[in-house]
Amino acid sequence: MQLDFGALAPLEAYRWLSATVTPRPIAWVSTLSAEGNANLAPFSFFQVISDEPPTLMVNIGQRDGQLKDSLLNAQATGELVVNLVSMMQAEAMNASAEALPHQVSEFAHCGIAEAPSVRVRPPRVAGAPVAFECRVAQIQPYPATQPNCHLVFAEVLLAHIDDAVLDARGRIDPAALDLVGRLGGSAYCRTTELFRMQRP
């Protein structure tokens, strides 16, 4: 089978890409509006892209041609928190994807507990196994002509890591981390099933 992506409608291209490039980590992004309203939303077009400086990238698409609150808030304040999603919080993460009015907080609407951040103003998700406090390094509309998304480059300032996900050496235990990954459609996976190989 061969797919000519130039001949596919955008929705079909999305379906093929999201069903094959898997599993994808989920950035559960918390932001504050300029007025101080909290927002929380999940994004699975997400990855770490640099360790020097430590930088994450989140692709924030549009909703019905409109910019999403997460992007508007990041543009306005220059700050965000990228929370990682454990299996225990999967349902809450999914609930926070609901489209709500700009001034309504997903934290409050979905009953998700928040915790204060240290270096940035947006709150983080209480109980998240890992939360990265970030400042916006760059926001890049993409593609350059008629952009339909924005790539948010977020420099990590400080990380909160739950001691419960650390092993005896103080390093991450993947099984204890138990993160949720995104597959295609409504399918998800967990990071608890793993195998090891030594690099040559």
Secondary structure as UniProt FT lines:
FT   HELIX           5..7
FT   HELIX           10..20
FT   STRAND          24..25
FT   STRAND          27..32
FT   TURN            34..35
FT   STRAND          38..43
FT   STRAND          46..51
FT   TURN            52..53
FT   STRAND          54..63
FT   TURN            64..65
FT   STRAND          66..67
FT   HELIX           69..77
FT   STRAND          79..83
FT   HELIX           87..89
FT   HELIX           90..95
FT   TURN            96..97
FT   TURN            102..103
FT   HELIX           106..110
FT   STRAND          114..115
FT   STRAND          124..125
FT   TURN            126..127
FT   STRAND          130..142
FT   STRAND          149..161
FT   HELIX           163..165
FT   TURN            168..169
FT   HELIX           174..177
FT   STRAND          179..182
FT   TURN            185..186
FT   STRAND          188..190
FT   TURN            191..192
//
